[in-house]
Structure formats: C-alpha cells, structure tokens
Amino acid sequence: MTNRELYFRDPTTLELLNNGVSKVSEIGHDERQIQTLRFELETFVCDGEYARGLERILKAYLAGLGQPEQKAVWVSGFFGSGKSHLVKVLRYLWEDYRFADGATARSLVKLPSEISDLLKELSTRSKPLGGLRAAAGTLGAGSMDNVRLAFVQLVLRSAGLPEDLAHAKFILWLRSSGLEAAVTAALMANDCSLMEEVESMNYSVPLAEALLAADPKYGTLPNVQEVIRTGWPEITSPTILQTLEIMKQVYGDGDQLPCTLLVVDEVQQFIGEKIPRANDVQEIAEHCSTDLGSRLLIVGTGQSALNTTPSLQRLQARFFVRVQLSDTDVESVIRKTVLRKKPEQEAAISRCMEANQGELARHLQDTRLAANHDDEKYFVADYPLLPTRRRFWEKVLRNTDHSGTKAQLRSQMQVVFEATRETAAAAVGSVVPADFIYDQISTDLLNSGELEREYDEIIRKQRDGTPEGTLRSSLCALIFLIGKLPRTPGADDGVRANAETLVDLLVSDLKTDRPKLEQKVPAMLEDLVKTGQLMAVEKEFRLQTKEGARWTHDFNRRRASALSDEERINSKRAELLRTGAKQALKPVTLKQGTSNQARKLAFELSSSRPGSNSDEVSLWLRDGWSDDEKSILNDARAAGVDSPMLFGYLPRLHHEELRQAIASQIAAQETLDAHGTAATPEAIEARKAVETHLEVAAHRIQDLLGQIMGGSKVFLGGGQEANGIELADKVQDSADNALERLFPQFSEADHGNWGLVVTKARGGDVGALAQVGYPGDVTKHPVCRRVLDLIGAGKKGKDIREFFKSAPYGWPQDAIDGALYLMLVAGNLRATVNGNPAQAQTLPQNQVGVASFYVDVPPLNVQQRLDLKALFQKLSVTTQNGKESEAAAQFLQKLLALAESAGGEAPRPEAPDTREVRDLQLLSGNSQLLELHKQKDSLTADLTAWKKSADAIAKRWPEWQSLAGFQAFAGGLPEGDACATSIAAITLDRNLLADPDPLPELIKQLTTALRGALGKLQDDLAAAFAAGQEKLAASDLWSRLSDEQHATLITTCQLTPPAKAAIGTDEEIRAALHARTLADRHNLLDAVPQRFSRALEEASALLEPEAVRVVLPSRTIHTAAELDQWLADTRELAEKQLKLGPITL
C-alpha cells in the first residue's frame, strides 16, 4: 500500500488553489477567484476558535441591532493563523453567496448547528431592514496618507465604483437620477465606456454629449460640461459626514443601510506604529458603530491583540468583540484538510508506527526536540510528518525568517501539501525527511540574505543525478539548517550537525533506511571535508566557503601561536581564575550578630599578601599554578587564631584542557577583531563560524573553572579548614569566626532595634534606649559612653561614624546615630550644621555626617523649666518633660509667624522687628533655653502687642478686599474716581487700622453709585429690546414666517432680553457685576438694534432663498449732482444683479 491510498483527498490530484493563503477582496466575476472561493468554503474547518469566533461575532451583531451602538470586531492571530480565511468565509456566509450551479456558501460549509441557527436568524431579521449586504478589502490598497479617504476607497472598490470620490459620486448621481442606463447606452453607441470616460469627466466630450442626450434640460453642450465641472469637485480629504453618506448611497437607499458587514483586513499592517492613523481608524469605527442605526458591522484584523502595542491600544474603545486565533486551530485545519486520512486506513498507520517505535524513539535523543510520549497521539493525524521533524522545522523557520511570515510551521499549509505530494507514491512507512523543507524555503532565504548563494550552490552542485549525489545534497542542506539554530544558553536545543543527528533526520523508510545511512553518512561527510565542501568544527560539521576557509586558516594559525606563548596563556588563565572566583563568590552574604549586620567580603588572587581593610573580611586566594597547598596552610597557621583573614587555595586541575580552551578563545577573538565587520554573505557566515568557536571555548572554560572552584580549599587564621562543597560554601562556613576576630567590640551595639532608637530620639523621647533593652542613664550605655568620650572638644559626624564603623567596633550606623540623637535630646550634646544650631527633631539623618557635635552646657533647673513652659503656653505650645528644646523651636517659629501677621504690605502697618527672635533660633540645646528664660518678659510683651495687631488686621481685611472689588467695578463713575483718591491715601499711609474705620463709608458711596448705574442700564436695555420687538411686529417679512422660524431666529440672533438682576444688597450688586460689568452692559445696549436688523435680513433670506444681498456702494456726497450719480450707480448695480435673480438691499 502506498501513502497516496491513505488520504481522504488524493494529494497528487488535489489542487491547493489559494496556496494556503486567503486574500480578502471582492471576487467580482473573475472565474479563477470564484473557483478559489468555492475551494476555501469547501475546505473551511468550522471548529475550535474559528467556530467560537463566528458564533461570538454573529451573536454580538444580532444583539446590537436596534441598540444605540453596534460593537466592532477585532480578529487577531499570528501570520498564517487563518484570520483572513475566517473573515473571508464570514463575508460570503453573511450574504449566502450563490454560485452558478445553484450552490450557496452556507450549503458548502459544514457548520455547527449553533452557527447555522444564527445565520438563519440574521437572514430573518434582515428582511424588514432591507436585506443583507457584505463587502471586504484592505485599507492598504487605497490612500496611505488619508485614513478616511482610504476607507471610502475600500467601500467604493467593493461596489465596483471608481476610487476617485468625485467620479464615484457622479456615477451614484446618475443612478439615483435614473440616468445611468441611458448615459451608458449613449456612450456604447460611440464605442465608449462609462468607467473610462468618467476618469476624465471634466474634459470628456462624449460623456457630456451622452448626458445631454439622456436629459435635454441642460440645453447646450457647454452647459452640460460646466455642470459636470462644478457639480462634482475633487475631494481628497472627505469628512466623517461625507464618509457615512457615501456608505449609505453605496450599500443602502441613501437614507438607511441594510444589515451590512464590512471586513477590513490587515488593519494592523496599515496602521503600523503610527498613532495618528490609529486615532483616525478609531474615529471612523466610532461613527460607523453609532451613526448608522446599528446596521453596519465592522470586522478588522491584525496579528496582535489590541492591548499589545501603543497604536493598537487606541482601538480598544470601539472594537469590543475580540476573536483570538491560535496555532492549535491552524494545526487542526491542516489535519482536517491536507493531512486528512480515510477512516478505514488509520489502523494501518497506527500499526506501522507501533512496528517502528524503536526507530522513532531514537530520533534526536539528548536534545529538546527528542521524541516524547505526547507524540503518539499525533502519529496518525500528522503522518507522513514526524513530530520530531515538525519541531525541527519550527525551530529552523523561527530562526531564519525574522519578518515572521513563515515563523509558524503549522501555518504553512503549502509546505505540508507539497510534502504529502512528495511522499504519495512511497510505501506506507515512508515519512518526509527533514531536508525536504530546504527546497521549500531556499528562495525566500536567498532573497532575505539568510542563505548565501555560495552555500546554495554547494548544496545544489551535489545533485549529479545519482542517489549518492542526492544524499550529499541532503546532508549539506541539513548541515546548513542546523547551523541556523541558536547556541546561546537557554535557547540551545542541543541539536548538532554530527553523523548521528543527520542520520536521524534523513531516515525516510522507517524499516530499512537506518543501516544504510549509518554506513554511508560518516564516509560521505569525510569526503565532503576533504573536497572542501564542509569543515569540521569540533565534533560537528559546517558548510565551507572560500571565505570561510580563509577565516578558518587564520583562526588555526592564531591558535597555534597562542599555544606556543606560555606567558600569554598564564596571564589569561590568571585573569579567568580571578573572574571565576568573583562569580563563584557572588552567593556569599556576610551577616554578623543577632542584628544580622551586613558585612563586605574582599578577595584578591595574588602570590603577595594583600593589605587589610578595617571594615571588610579579606580572602587571600592563591592558585596551584603559582603556589602549593602546603605553603598556603603554613601561612594560615603563622597568622594565628586572632587573624580575621581567610586563606584560599584553587587547585591545578584540567591544566591541558584549560590551556587548549584558552588558546581557542584567544584565537577566535583575535580573528574576529582582525577581520572586522563582515560585508558579504559569505563573510558573515564565516564570522558566525568563528563566533561559534568563541562560544564553545567560553562554555568549556566556564565548565573547567566550575570544577576548579569546586575543588578549592579555605583556611582560617590558625590553620582550621572550612567545610563545604563549593567555594562560596566554604567561605560562608568560616565567615562567622572571621567576623568575630575582625570586630571584637561589635557585641556592645548588636541589636536589631537601633533604627527605632533613632526614630524615637528624633521624636524627643529621652527613654528611647528602652528599644534595645536598656532602662538606665543615657551616658552609661556602652555605645553612648564611647561616643561621648570620642567627641571630647568636638567632632564631625562623619568622623564619629567612620571611627565606630571600622574595626574593632563595626557598629551599625543606626547605633552611632541613635546615640548622637539621644544625647542631643537629653542635653548632653549640642550640634551645628554650617554654624547654625541643629535640634534632634530637625536634623535629618542624612545630614548627621556634616553636622558638628559638642558636649553641651548643664541643663536648666526645675523652676526655669516651669517658667519656660508658661511662656510657651501663651502660643499654645505644650511642653513635655525632657522635650523643652523641641518646644522652644515650635515657640520661636510660631512667634515669627505671629510677627509676620501683625504687619505686612500696605495698607497694613509695618511688620515688627524680629531680629532678636531670629538670634534666639541660632542657639541650640541648653544654651538656647537659658537665653529664652532670660528674655521671657520682653518676649511676653512683644507677643501681646503683635497678637493685638494681628487680630485687628484679620478683622478689617475682608472689608478692605470688598472695597477694592467695588472700586474695580466703578471705573468711569465720578464716585469711583473720588473713592480712588481716599483708597490711595489709606494705602500710602498704611492706615488700615485707623480709628475711626474709614472703610464702611467708602463702600457705601461706591455701592450707591453702582446701584444707580446698574438700574439705569437695565431700564435702557429693556426699552431697546421693546423697540426691536415693535420693529419686527411691523415688518411684513416677519409676519410671513412660521412660529418655528420665529423661534429659530430669536435664538440665533439673540433677541431675548436679559433678565433684570436684583441690586438691593451689596452682595446682589457684586453678583450682578460679576455676571456682566457696566462696560459689557453698554456694549449690549449698542448691539440690540443690529440684532433686530440682522433678524429681518435672515427672514428675507428664508423667504427668498435665492435672493442675493447687494452691498450698496460707499461714497461721500457733497452736492445734489453727486447724489444723483450715486443713485444712478446704485440702480445700475441692482438691475444687473436682478437679471440673475431676486436681490436684497
């Protein structure tokens, strides 16, 4: 039995009419396109996401009928996922397209009952709405500069109309006027075509003659040509309104649409990354969804979901219904079409696969593409494609086609179709070899530059008509394809172009091929290397070009040179060991004590003892190429048990392997640097081969370094060896002892709550040491005592920190800062920043380093503290025991704020002098408190006077603001000018607090004047509007208008008089002037007569719509003769215009 007999459709006679790619456009009467459509309908597999997508779209449309908005649809999926196929089938199912033999689209597609029912409901509900219409196309086929124009052109193309909007509107006018048939017949009588003549309609004499013959009312040929030229001007940027009107004319009766589907394919490709285009598409979709009576459904497509790119995100507001297609759906389509088997033959395939299970299990072992248990359920459906080779093809396609057009094998129906044809005549058990895909994609790879022509020539040159030549060509093709797979860690699937892998991929006859291939392939590979077609790279093969040979020779020469230069190899090895040790030590984290204080590890790989650092644990590393283990152990013992240094040893392992790998790395990098950027395809491939050498060498070096680091040893001072498997484990094991030796005084500050001490102390809490379990006197805590002793006559915070963070203390910074803050609060210390006093509450922790600290003066006694508490209370500052400094800072700040409110800018009094208060702010700690106590009486007097002035200003200030507001409205009034003089005097003399208060009388003068002016203007406006109404009532034109026209003109000409504003109180006057000032009211009064005159002109235009307004000539007249001449000119102008129609003067 042959493979051909297995298929439901014979692949040797089946024609894949669309080459596996659907094109969304109108088919018209093209027989080839009609045949292709029928093929696509008959092979459409309506299940999975395709079925769910159709159901979702139809349900959404039916639910949207009669609603304010019809939701648009977005269909997304990778290239080749079947988006275009789905929407094309939907377009013809919508109208139930009828073929010449009577078959319909819905009869050709095997549809689930749910979708059939939805289509029937669509047909039923569409009947009273004008039936069903559908169209499809792409925006990219039209204008790329104007989205609305491109959209209109899509609509016009779908209806067989010219894409030029003016030409299309002319033809639509002919249809709506019933003239199209007559004009077409007249043109045909002169061997002319309507579509051809419309292209040059502004100049076409035959078209003008045909229109005149169809409708003689135009009189003469010149009149017809003038009508055509002026009646349909060119439109290059249609408005939204024009776009919607065109759609109604094309798909509907000019007023309403039938139930219409518009498929817009490749929307994402049209938009690209251009956000303005996306905004325009969103605008069109919005109006089509809301302004066309919910009759139009727009379906757009793109490769990505709407939330994936900034441009597509603009469409989310309109394309509510979303259909996402996946590769599993495409896989199902291929299995049910091209690969579909006869049910009675499936058992034969299963038996064949079971009989060859051993062969199948061997393919690509030890790679990520190897056979697995899940493959078995696809053996029958995918035969003659093997799962391992399908995965191999997927990887090749993904890494050779960066444009994404072939990146999914399962979307490549054409490739699968050709594979079934290729193996159709073979016996069952013959599968598709992996190299088959080469010929399918080589042309595309050549065009994209992924395949060099020299490589292609090598592959094709092997085909000399013999079986051996065919096998050589297949080997070379597979070696090229494998070379395209990634080798970077994480992406490497482990497939290598060695003899075993090549045999796995070339087995075609599962029963007999392997023994023959295993005998032939290794020998054939050696021959190809000898003839210069291939080159051996470690244990695999690559295609060899002349350019590649040149690079390879250079690499080998440099590698030999590096191997002979021991000094260079040693230097590079030391560098690699240093880098490897640094990488190996990354997991080490040093923490000390119960507080887990972070510590640093410093290491040095050197034969010379490194210098010690006062705040880091030192690891002195040496290697077996420079020192021996015994010397290192002796040095550790000599250092003694008090030494915090760690002594490390890296053994001399894999010396020759490491040497060879280093030479390869040096040679590869030198070769790449020497040849520079590759310009030709051959040079690019040669460079990639050397880059592979570099990667392989780097990976080997890393493996060897890992083994060396794993064999390392670490000793403490005194000679004790650390435990562990890796270098990091051994350093971690000995770290605690090393830290205790480095920081013996650390235990005094070893507590995790020093951060809370800082917080509490900055808040003024003298008992903050309770957070670290210490209830006693502040200065007796070990940390505080040592800090106080160090400060002596004074120290910078930076110096204090550095001293106690170094050995032998190693204290955490919070412990040092907590002690400083706490002693500031308790009065034992005082601090300054740039010479200015600093309090614990106001000194940020990031400023402690720049602050200077001093031992403070003695604290205040009990009576002094009580006196200050009473003083501070006068400004509502509460004082807690021990927090007098914090209260003092608040008191002085509030006192300054009070002084500021006791005076200020005119008309307020001058602000009080606060220099003495600011001098007090410059002090700190007990010094500041003692000086405050000394000045408490004078401060009390100042406080009382300033508060009285501030209260008076606060009470009188609203009156001043009211007076200024009325004065601003009274400009131009005599009373306003008089009050302005008084206001200026008050300001100049700062007399806001004068007694008696001058403000009420001035306010009264202004409000009285404003009330009078407002009242008169309101009366004048009422009279002006009344006079205008009388003018309208007396007009014959006005009386001839309908009530609706009256209402429209009254609104547009603003003939309704404004309501009178209340002006009895000051608040009412202010509100009336805010609504409309005196100047605004004067302007309105002047405009009233003009409004009524305009209303009469508009009335005349309504009654005489064709009347043209004649503007009378403007002229200065001095004599009666000049007046007669003006009258004569005016009459001549009016009579001339009267010949063309009625006029308005």
VEXTI-425825 format. One record per residue (C-alpha): x, y, z. Coordinates in steps of 0.001 Angstrom, whole numbers, plus 500000, padded with zeros to 6 digits. Layout:
XYZ ...
//
This chain:
500000500000500000 501241503474499144 500848506659501144 498590508017498401 495912505471499319 495761506734502893 494464510256502162 490844511362502085 491801513658499176 494431512367496785 497367514823497076 498511514076493533 495219515347492059 494206517878494712 494919521489493727 495609523959496556 494017526862494736 494938529596497205 498413528215498065 497296528146501697 496820531930501862 493424533649501734 493195537057500103 490386539244501391 488868541209498497 485812541273496270 485901538471493682 483580540120491154 483058537924488091 486601536508487922 486147532778487318 489519531907488878 488633533811492071 485157532227492146 486756528778491861 489191529635494664 486342530882496880 484490527625496405 487619525667497349 488056527777500509 484427527295501539 484545523545500949 487786523144502951 486847525531505782 487033523690509125 484496525320511405 485568524205514882 487763525437517719 488357529181517766 487018529511514213 483601528254515321 483684530191518585 484761533310516699 481910533098514166 479424532471516967 480731535408519001 480593537764516006 477066536790514907 475639536890518435 477170540308519076 475745541720515833 472237540359516414 472265541660519988 473372545092518734 470544545524516192 468256548309517376 470718549420520053 472492552819520162 475784551207519133 476859548197517038 480106546872518507 483015546416516071 485035543169515915 488811542595516089 490217539274514824 493859538659515784 496419535885515410 499952535306514131 500740535395510431 499157532372508776 496772531596511656 493757531852509353 492490535367510143 491933536241506504 490416532827505791 487945533242508667 486766536750507753 486573535914504045 484338532928504778 482231535121507095 481828537722504329 480299535151501908 478311533277504569 476745536634505512 475133537134502088 474937533351501414 476754533831498105 475166531805495263 477323530051492642 476361529449489007 475282525865489693 472869526948492424 475104526006495378 475335528587498155 478095529463500585 476142528169503577 475463524848501815 479155524271501041 480472524824504585 479858522221507258 478607524469510040 477733523633513665 474013523911514332 474506526944516576 476104528949513759 473552527756511191 470766528935513503 472445532311513962 472784532782510184 469106531891509707 468137534425512391 470328537011510642 468511536422507344 465075536621509008 465755539812510941 467360541479507933 464306541164505655 462350544153507069 465612546107507281 466497545927503586 468225542541503403 471919541654503704 474968543297502182 478648542446502651 481970543743501363 485647543198502123 489042544657501336 492148546299502782 492911549918503616 496425549497502244 495041549209498707 493890552845498877 495355556148500022 498094555777502658 498056559457503596 494397559976504485 492655557270506501 489108558440505790 489871558561502063 491387555047502214 488253553824503993 485958555418501385 488072553904498601 487673550455500167 483888550931500139 483927552153496536 486160549268495363 483867546748496974 480941548174494968 482825548262491655 482966552063491662 485973554269490817 488254555015493759 488203558746492906 485500560108495195 484256562755492727 483962560175489926 482118557744492207 479680560432493382 478921561315489738 478035557693488929 475928557428492093 474089560589490991 473427559052487587 471932556004489326 469792557968491749 468565560180488870 467720557173486709 470168558340484017 472879555662484247 471359553256481734 470685555986479160 474147557527479509 475802554095479307 473826553221476165 474700556548474508 478378556032475255 478353552453473977 476819553692470726 480014555749470310 482292552826471316 482941554428474688 482764553113478249 481202554952481177 484040553961483547 486729555093481117 485045558420480307 484421559186483997 488175559115484612 488438562360482598 484866563540483075 485766567237483414 487068567184479839 485154564277478222 483037565465475306 481427562003474735 480297561933478375 478800565424478135 477019564506474882 475650561298476427 474321563176479480 472712565828477265 471079563102475173 469790561391478327 468476564647479861 467937567519477343 467057570015480113 470693571145480190 470207572777476799 473672573001475298 476889571026475421 478826573864477156 476149573978479879 476494570228480479 480287570475480676 480016573359483132 477586571362485288 479974568381485370 482999570537486206 481308572462489014 478902569870490341 481436567210491382 484642568882492611 487643566808493598 487575565531497211 490922564453498649 490002564548502333 486387563541502965 484760564471506236 483188561878508513 479747563041507368 480705562582503709 482145559143504504 478901557985506118 476791559428503288 478851557515500696 478296554281502628 474544554891502700 474491555554498959 476660552518498108 475120549920500406 471676551345501114 468978553566499675 470746556787500589 468936557060503910 469313553747505759 471659550778505419 470543547158505192 472220544689507567 475752545237506310 479098543529507024 482315545368506155 485526543330506538 488694545435506748 491663543065506524 495259543857507597 494291546884509720 497351546492511942 499631546351508896 498045549582507614 498411551381510975 501925550166511794 503297552221514701 501589555440513558 499314556558516382 497601559319514280 496471556593511846 495157554537514744 493228557562516006 491673558066512567 490664554386512326 489157554608515812 487187557721514791 485760556007511695 484841552889513676 483138555031516320 480895556854513842 480139553712511837 479147551948515062 476931554747516409 475658556849513463 474347554211511046 471419552832513012 473382549822514338 473111548224510871 476834548171509975 479280545653511468 482983546433511003 485412543496511332 489117544383511461 492125542044511573 495702542172512835 498458539894514085 498381541297517621 495773541690520322 494609545276520900 496409545659524234 499889544773522923 501075547939521122 500571551679521837 498964552217518425 496511549306518717 495547550334522239 493806553361520693 491262550973519103 490189549242522314 487329551670522953 485486550629519753 486490547074518888 484711545434521831 484247541968520314 487600540200520072 488490536878518463 491979535484519097 493137532634516825 495875530241517941 498306527855516247 496349524849517527 493408525889515372 495630526049512294 497061522644513145 493502521287513243 492732522842509850 495779521237508233 494960517841509736 491364518000508513 492251519167505015 495656518360503550 496556515559506012 493084514069506454 493138510257506241 490469507780505261 488946506342508443 489486502765507232 493237503426506746 494036504925510158 494611501476511667 497278500740509048 499191503874510028 498930503015513732 500298499508513096 503171500950511082 504095503447513822 503930500761516531 506097498413514470 508755501143514153 508532502531517695 512188501742518341 513305503740515314 511080506699516228 512334506758519827 515976507078518671 515440510336516764 517288513363518198 517928511744521581 519522514016524233 518053517113522596 515000519205523429 513400518039520180 513585514335521073 510580512025520827 508184512021523812 505002510239524905 502738513055523687 503872512401520120 501960509124519891 498503510726519760 499527512733516666 501218509943514695 498146509148512590 496896512726512153 500324514127511182 501653511210509104 503848511382506985 505270514216509157 507091513015512287 506690515129515451 510471515394515929 510897516779512410 507930519087512775 509621520592515841 512914520808513957 511211522650511082 509525525042513530 512902525945515048 514516526432511649 511699528630510365 511620530725513527 515363531412513312 515632532033509567 512562534186508934 512878537325511073 509965539011509281 507577536483510841 505904535450507581 506896531776507926 507683531608511623 504953529054512340 505185525713510555 501591524920511335 500513527941509340 502351526678506274 499684524621504535 501566524848501249 504699523212502703 502684520358504201 500759519948500946 503974519636498929 505331517127501471 502293514880501036 502720515011497261 506432514171497536 505790511012499559 502478509980497953 503949507229495750 506104505721498532 505022502705500555 503357503154503909 506132503647506435 507925506214504299 507985509597506023 509123513077504986 512896513578505520 513870516713507402 515804518222504482 512598518430502406 511902521920503745 515142523287502311 513863523476498748 510578524938500010 512219527903501718 515575528351499965 514323531001497531 512960533116500375 516179532649502358 518272533752499380 516137536860498915 516324537756502609 520078537159502841 519756534309505342 521181531883502747 524399532786500951 524463531944497235 527756530089497626 526124527764500174 523134527221497907 525498526410495031 527372523889497199 524094522171498130 522675522066494607 526017521158492968 525966517806494786 522866516719492842 524535514959489950 521613512656489174 522905509767491298 521492508564494645 524846509413496231 524653512968494896 521129513359496268 522305512140499692 525291514522499630 522952517415498828 520573516403501645 523495516274504105 524708519719503098 521169521145503283 520633519740506774 524028520995507954 523053524476506768 519640524328508504 521132523039511781 523674525844511635 520820528341511822 519660527071515230 520676529213518242 523543528175520505 523143530698523305 522488529246526803 518777528848527390 517921528858523672 520190525964522636 518104522830521889 521191520634521722 520916519713518017 524354519343516420 525285518608512804 527059515326513556 526656511991511774 524175510572514297 521834513572514127 521999513715510331 521020510052510093 518082510646512477 516789513479510285 517291511695506946 515587508365507675 512672508119505279 511837504417505168 511405503651508839 512167499943508343 515255499868506140 516966503286505877 518967503477509109 521561500701508487 522336502019505007 522577505621506201 524776504752509188 527218503110506780 527197505836504123 526863509118506030 530168509140508053 532245508270504974 530404510783502848 530981513522505451 534734512801505450 534807513032501647 532980516366501711 535527517715504208 538422516546502031 536951518209498943 536471521489500827 532652521435500809 532431521018504592 534612521901507545 534754520001510827 534200522193513887 534964520101516974 532508517146516640 530146518651514106 530197519884510526 529606523186508761 529437524258505147 532721525625503894 533143528563501511 536336530076500151 535899532956502515 535228530522505346 538409528619504551 540362531872504774 538882532649508216 539447529070509412 543098529142508334 543587532441510162 541929531023513290 544118527899513291 547265529980512768 546444532255515687 545512529294517906 548888527645517270 550598530950518075 548693531285521363 549571527723522425 553267528454521941 553099531622524091 553042530256527668 553350533699529244 550194534808527495 548327531618528414 549357532040532073 548248535678532142 544891534824530590 544426531879532990 545044534142535993 542512536615534634 539962533830534142 540579532412537617 540056535872539084 536816536325537155 535687532791538004 536349533325541697 534399536577541655 531457534791540049 531723531851542454 531715534174545481 528566536060544436 526253533871546584 528244534736549736 526337537034552091 528043538047555322 525830538865558330 527029539367561907 525292539020565236 521632538832566171 521060542092564291 522319540499561039 524616543417560330 525715543247556672 529460542889556092 531643543048552988 533969540396551610 537104541486549738 539156538888547884 542427539066545982 544036536392543798 547754537038544192 551008535489545383 551621538593547518 549760539113550795 547035541774550338 546658544762552618 543966544569555305 540829546724555351 539337547908558635 535726547118557726 535967544113555342 536709540410555679 539717539633553455 540072536409551435 543602535842550103 543328533433547177 546245531637545513 546225529008542764 548083525729542210 549898527102539172 551799529607541377 551761528125544905 551254524768546589 548651523886549191 551268523304551898 552622526869551661 549138528298551990 548354526170555034 551658527260556666 550797530935556093 547375530400557698 548909528772560748 551511531545561060 548781534229561045 547409532901564327 543906532352565694 543276536099566122 543709536917562427 540435537684560605 541968536868557204 540816533819555193 543347531849553133 542057530226549921 543581527685547524 542484526932543912 543916523550542796 545702522973539484 543075520853537676 542490520126533943 545636522019533050 545880520953529395 542150521192528663 542053524682530098 545128525635528109 543559524420524848 540282526235525540 542107529469526383 544053529268523129 540817528754521174 539208531730522896 542196533987522211 542427532871518567 538682533298517932 538591536796519416 541724537867517539 540331536504514271 537053538380514737 538881541599515600 541306541267512692 538659540685510028 536298543340511322 532689543723510198 531647541192507573 530232542780504419 529389539836502147 527038536931502935 529983534506502764 531998536594505196 529019536858507542 528696533083507660 532442532667508141 532301535133511009 529469533165512579 531605530005512428 534424531737514313 531883533156516757 530806529572517387 534447528708518192 534419531598520651 531174530438522294 532293526812522548 535612527844524087 533876530171526546 531465527442527637 534296524945528064 536305527427530113 533307528028532362 532862524281532899 536527523833533808 536514526881536113 533492525433537881 535392522226538610 538423524190539856 536271526312542147 534572523167543449 537990521707544395 539100524820546293 540067524931549970 539662527724552562 541594528053555881 541023530325558884 543929532050560578 545485529323562708 545019526658560015 541457525380560564 539926524207557219 536390525309556301 533664522825555335 531514522968552195 531156521785548602 531588524991546589 533973527875547219 531086530072548375 530001527408550892 533498527226552382 533840530990552721 530366531178554249 531274528456556755 534345530348558050 532821533848557909 531372533955561446 534761533264563077 536474535798560818 533906538469561697 534309537905565458 538053538357565054 537654541485562935 535042543213565153 535508542050568788 533626545104570189 530578544592567935 528535542928570696 528153546285572525 525887547538569716 524478544211568459 520736544846568488 518207544994565656 516223547935567079 518706550782566765 516612552143563901 513729552529566368 516064554315568792 516841556842566033 513138557352565339 512172557745568999 515088560041569801 514326562263566801 510808562479568233 512227563799571517 511962560611573620 514786560549576191 513846556947577068 514494555674573535 517145553193574750 514301551027576029 514014549829572415 517339547995572842 516502546785576346 518420549436578340 516475551362581051 519366553201582730 521131556573582400 521839557518578791 525511558336579276 526190554995580975 525171552838577998 528393551440576407 527640552920572991 526742556395574336 529690556391576744 532190555579573983 530650558186571632 530745560876574357 534366560057575157 535346560299571476 533685563704570897 535624565481573620 536036569105572491 534106568433569293 533903566063566305 532282565908562862 529513563355562486 531378561818559530 534466561191561686 532392559689564504 530663557326562099 533885556198560387 535598555527563707 532901553273565133 532019551547561836 535622550348561496 537412547601563428 537376546767566287 533761548051566614 531941547522563301 528824549132564746 525763549722562550 525259553342561554 521887553478563317 523580552640566624 526023555552566211 523299557959565027 520900556797567763 523450557643570453 524034561100568931 520321561924568619 519545560639572110 522262562733573770 521082565795571818 517586565310573280 518910564662576780 521042567827576642 524380566053576874 525350567194573365 524647570107571095 525008570188567302 525502572705564490 525259572491560697 527264575131558809 527445577146562059 523667577049562603 522249575236565643 520569571900564936 517990570052567038 517422566312567079 513918566851565688 515066568987562739 518370567308561845 517790564793559001 519726561557559356 521421562165556003 522863565400557460 524441563794560543 527731563334558669 528139567080558006 526992568155561488 529447569066564249 528835567730567775 529951569263571100 529487568428574763 526680570762575949 526308573193578953 524464571999582097 520678571647581785 518043574016583327 516677573657586875 513065572812587682 511860576464588149 513432577596584890 511703574763583055 508341575754584619 508846579401583578 509565578390580003 506570576056579991 504329579016580954 505896581214578246 505453578580575553 501820578013576585 500994581608575590 501279580445571969 499562577107572690 502837575168572619 502645572202575036 505917571218576710 506718567670577841 509401566997580411 512743566494578709 511498567937575399 511961571659576178 514280572135573172 511638570772570813 509006573074572373 511381576044572126 511800575503568393 507999575412567930 507527578515570122 510058580607568171 508583579515564852 505068580464565985 506349583778567388 507843584667563996 504595583723562275 502676585964564704 505033588872563982 504514588407560294 500720588558560704 500981591728562837 502018593792559813 502983593451556175 502366595057552813 500375598331552652 497805599258553767 498824597073556749 501206598560559382 504929597866559058 505916594341560212 507605594236563667 511398593853564012 512172590162564711 515969590163564708 516190589226568405 513876586249567846 515979585038564934 519132585350567055 517491583003569562 516886580498566749 520621580399566066 521221578904569503 520558575296570397 520200572955573328 520554574280576848 522193577485575627 519028578393573756 516740577522576687 518767579660579135 518614582684576779 514855582258576313 514399582271580074 516464585432580310 514289587276577756 510928585859578847 509472589227579985 510310591136576796 509119588256574707 505807588271576592 505317591996575882 506101591592572183 503797588620571958 500857590584573429 501323593601571113 501759591510567998 498679589439568750 496523592566569162 497692593946565795 497239590608564026 493669590234565335 492760593758564163 494189593136560671 492335589831560378 489038591526561327 489357594510558967 490951592790555940 487688591371554415 486234594948554341 489324596178552519 489012593414549891 485305594280549416 486152597984548934 488840597126546357 486402594925544482 483697597608544199 486314600190543190 487393597941540282 483782597849539002 483246601635539410 485743602778536776 484357605745534829 481866606780537543 482529610139539298 482060608473542682 484641605843541709 487261608477540955 486599610221544273 486896606992546284 490102606092544439 491815609116545999 490829608021549505 491919604454548911 495317605646547650 495798607743550788 494952604827553106 497437602647551267 500220605204551253 499880605986554970 499307602316555967 496083603348557712 494205600066557528 493804600110561332 492873603830561540 490229604870564112 487503605636563237 487313602990560478 487054604755557041 486147601642555041 482348601315555617 481593604857554377 483689604406551236 481966601086550495 478567602765550899 479471605546548420 480557603055545788 477576600676546146 475119603589545915 476711604824542672 476898601317541195 473266600579542075 472132603707540230 474219602954537127 473041599351537015 469388600326537391 469547602831534503 471330600404532181 468783597664532895 465901600056532078 467609601205528850 468139597610527743 464510596731528355 463431599722526267 465824598817523416 464550595230523209 460937596518523291 461663598865520372 463187595982518432 460126593817519026 457885596603517719 460059596821514580 459618593103513989 455878593253514594 455548595997511988 457553594056509364 455713592223506567 458636589804506239 458417588804509910 454682588178509761 455168585729506833 457432583445508859 456197580347510719 456331580053514506 459205577586514179 461178580045512021 460398582819514555 461788580667517358 464935579784515377 465724583422514520 465029584612518063 467597582071519280 470271582578516603 470017586400516635 469778586558520457 466542588596520562 465509587577524083 466100590425526559 468278589589529589 466519589170532923 466796592088535343 469277591396538145 468446592100541798 470602595007543090 469189595660546563 472097594450548740 475862594742548434 476063591014547682 473441591339544914 475308594277543340 478576592305543416 476881589259541842 475274591361539085 478602592974538184 480435589648538188 477818588333535787 478057591392533476 480097594558534065 478905598101533305 481023598130530133 479522594834528990 476024596197529515 476836599326527479 478135597134524646 474982595009524749 472814598129524601 474674599279521465 474276595845519813 470490595453520283 469353597417517143 471845595499514985 470497592146516232 466958593010515147 468183594290511775 470045591015511269 466865589090512142 464983590880509348 467808590086506903 467689586399507906 463900586453507481 464329587825503966 466840585059503160 464395582415504360 461516583808502286 463680584476499277 466414581815499474 467752582616496028 467912586337496718 471417587755496728 472321590535499086 473663593581497210 476062595754499132 475424599417498249 478493601396497191 480038603572499891 480702607189498928 480983610727500417 478431613079498757 478777616892498673 476268618066496024 472918617117494537 474665616088491307 476875613684493215 473754612286494903 472078611737491508 475185609978490237 475246607694493309 471574606835492805 472212606028489148 475186603785490007 473204602002492678 470291601440490303 472617600051487637 474216597667490175 470823596443491416 469388595964487890 472428593966486791 472026591594489732 468237591368489184 468866589687485857 470331586743487766 467565586568490383 465919588364493298 468037590652495471 468081592007498987 469249595559499727 
//
